[in-house]
Amino acid sequence: MTPMSTGAWPDLGPLAKGYYAVLDPQDPATMTYWRRVITPKVDGLKPWPAKAWWGPPVPRRADVPADRAARDRFIAAWSESRRTYLTDVVAALVENPTAAGQRFAEWNTRCCQCSRVLHDALSKAYGIGPECRKHLPGDILARYYTPEVARAHAEHVGANPA
């Protein structure tokens, strides 16, 4: 487990600092957005934008039982559902971080590294702005461009059927 400002989360492994989008594990019709934060004080994953909340809703005071034992069971069950939700999100991110970064850029037209708005067509195709692309090695950058190449290939095959 990696310590975080919001409690213990599943290990984020090699997930790089940046912005990501994955389908909500509880509602596949909803896209969730996340920001990997790595600072001296925090190493974790936060919902994006800053005030967003993904996962089980925070219980209202009226929902929590008054009886101490029942309240403890209620909070333990809610905490476990939250932990399960976050474990599923982290698993989806770690499975294919490049695709999650591209999805963030496609759905938001923002750089998946720094979250700045993307303006030019090449930046939108990569999902990474020109300043952030300068710092990425060519082999990693090629992985981000793959969906655009696949679309061009599909259009070419569609226009020239065999």
Secondary structure, DSSP 4 states (H G I P E B T S, - for coil): -B--TTS-B---TTPPSEEEEEE-SS-TTSEEEEEEEE-SS-EEEEESSTT---SSPPPPGGGS-SSHHHHHHHHHHHHHHHHHHHHHHHHHHHH-HHHHHHHHHHHH-B-TTT-PBP-SHHHHHHTS-HHHHTTS-HHHHHHHHHHHHHHHHHHHHHHS--
